[in-house]
C-alpha cells in the first residue's frame, strides 16, 4: 500500500491494474480527493465523459453522506473507504464506512455500471 502523508491525515491509496482502493478519514476535504482519484481512474479506463460526470456525482454524494451521517462528532476513528474495480467492461464502485449503523447498500446505476466503453 502506498501511504501518502497529508497535513492532517494519512491516506491509503492502492492502484492495481483495473482497481483502485482508497482509505481516508471521513472529513469534508477528503470528498474532493476521493472524487478526483475516482475520476482519474475512470478516465484512465476509457470511460466516456458523460458517464464520468455521472460517476463523479454519485461518488461525491455517497462520500458526503458518510462524512455527514456515519459517525458521531467525537468519533476518533472515522474511515471512509472506496473500492473501484473494472472487470469485463463493468465498473463497480463501493463507498463504505465503519459507523455503528452502517449497512452495505448496493445501488446499480446503469449509466455508470453497464459498461466502461459504451
C-alpha positions in Angstrom: 0.0 0.0 0.0 1.3 3.4 -0.9 0.9 5.8 2.1 0.9 9.5 1.3 1.3 11.9 4.3 -1.2 14.7 4.4 -1.2 17.8 6.6 -3.8 16.2 9.0 -4.3 12.7 7.7 -2.7 9.6 6.3 -4.1 8.5 3.0 -4.0 4.9 1.9 -4.1 4.5 -1.8 -3.6 1.4 -3.9 -3.9 1.2 -7.6 -3.5 -2.2 -9.3 -4.4 -2.7 -12.9 -8.1 -2.0 -13.2 -8.8 -1.5 -9.5 -8.4 1.4 -7.0 -8.7 1.3 -3.2 -8.7 4.4 -1.1 -8.9 4.8 2.7 -9.1 8.2 4.2 -10.6 9.9 7.2 -14.3 10.8 6.7 -13.7 14.6 6.6 -15.2 17.1 4.2 -11.9 18.0 2.5 -11.5 14.3 1.5 -14.7 14.1 -0.5 -13.0 16.1 -3.3 -9.8 14.0 -3.1 -11.8 10.8 -3.5 -13.8 12.3 -6.4 -10.6 13.3 -8.2 -9.0 9.9 -7.8 -12.1 8.1 -9.0 -12.4 10.4 -12.0 -8.8 10.0 -12.9 -9.1 6.2 -12.7 -12.3 6.1 -14.7 -10.8 8.3 -17.4 -7.7 6.0 -17.5 -10.1 3.1 -18.0 -11.5 4.9 -21.1 -15.0 5.7 -19.6 -16.9 8.2 -21.7 -17.0 11.7 -20.2 -20.8 11.7 -19.8 -20.5 8.6 -17.6 -17.5 10.1 -15.8 -19.7 13.1 -14.9 -22.4 10.7 -13.6 -19.9 8.8 -11.6 -18.4 12.0 -10.1 -21.9 13.0 -8.8 -22.7 9.6 -7.4 -19.3 9.2 -5.6 -19.4 12.7 -4.3 -22.9 12.2 -2.8 -22.1 8.9 -1.3 -18.9 10.2 0.3 -20.7 13.3 1.6 -23.3 11.1 3.2 -20.5 9.2 5.0 -19.0 12.4 6.2 -22.3 13.8 7.4 -24.1 10.7 8.8 -21.8 7.8 9.6 -20.0 8.8 12.7 -20.6 10.7 16.0 -18.9 14.1 16.2 -16.5 12.8 18.8 -15.6 9.6 17.0 -11.8 9.0 16.9 -11.8 6.6 14.0 -13.8 7.8 11.0 -12.7 5.8 8.0 -14.1 6.4 4.5 -13.2 3.6 2.2 -13.7 3.5 -1.6 -13.1 0.5 -3.8 -13.3 0.7 -7.6 -12.8 -2.2 -9.9 -13.4 -2.8 -13.6 -13.9 -6.4 -14.9 -15.2 -7.3 -18.3 -16.1 -3.7 -19.0 -18.3 -3.4 -15.9 -17.3 -0.8 -13.3 -18.1 -1.4 -9.7 -17.6 1.3 -7.0 -18.2 0.7 -3.3 -18.2 3.5 -0.8 -18.0 2.1 2.7 -18.0 3.5 6.3 -17.4 1.7 9.6 -20.0 3.6 11.6 -22.2 1.8 14.1 -25.3 1.8 12.0 -23.7 1.3 8.6 -25.1 -1.3 6.3 -23.7 -2.1 2.9 -26.1 -0.8 0.3 -25.5 -1.7 -3.3 -27.0 0.5 -5.9 -26.9 -0.3 -9.6 -26.6 2.7 -11.8 -27.0 1.5 -15.4 -25.5 4.7 -16.9 -22.3 4.1 -15.0 -22.1 0.3 -14.2 -23.4 -1.1 -17.5 -20.2 -0.7 -19.5 -16.9 1.2 -19.3 -16.6 1.5 -23.1 -20.1 2.5 -24.2 
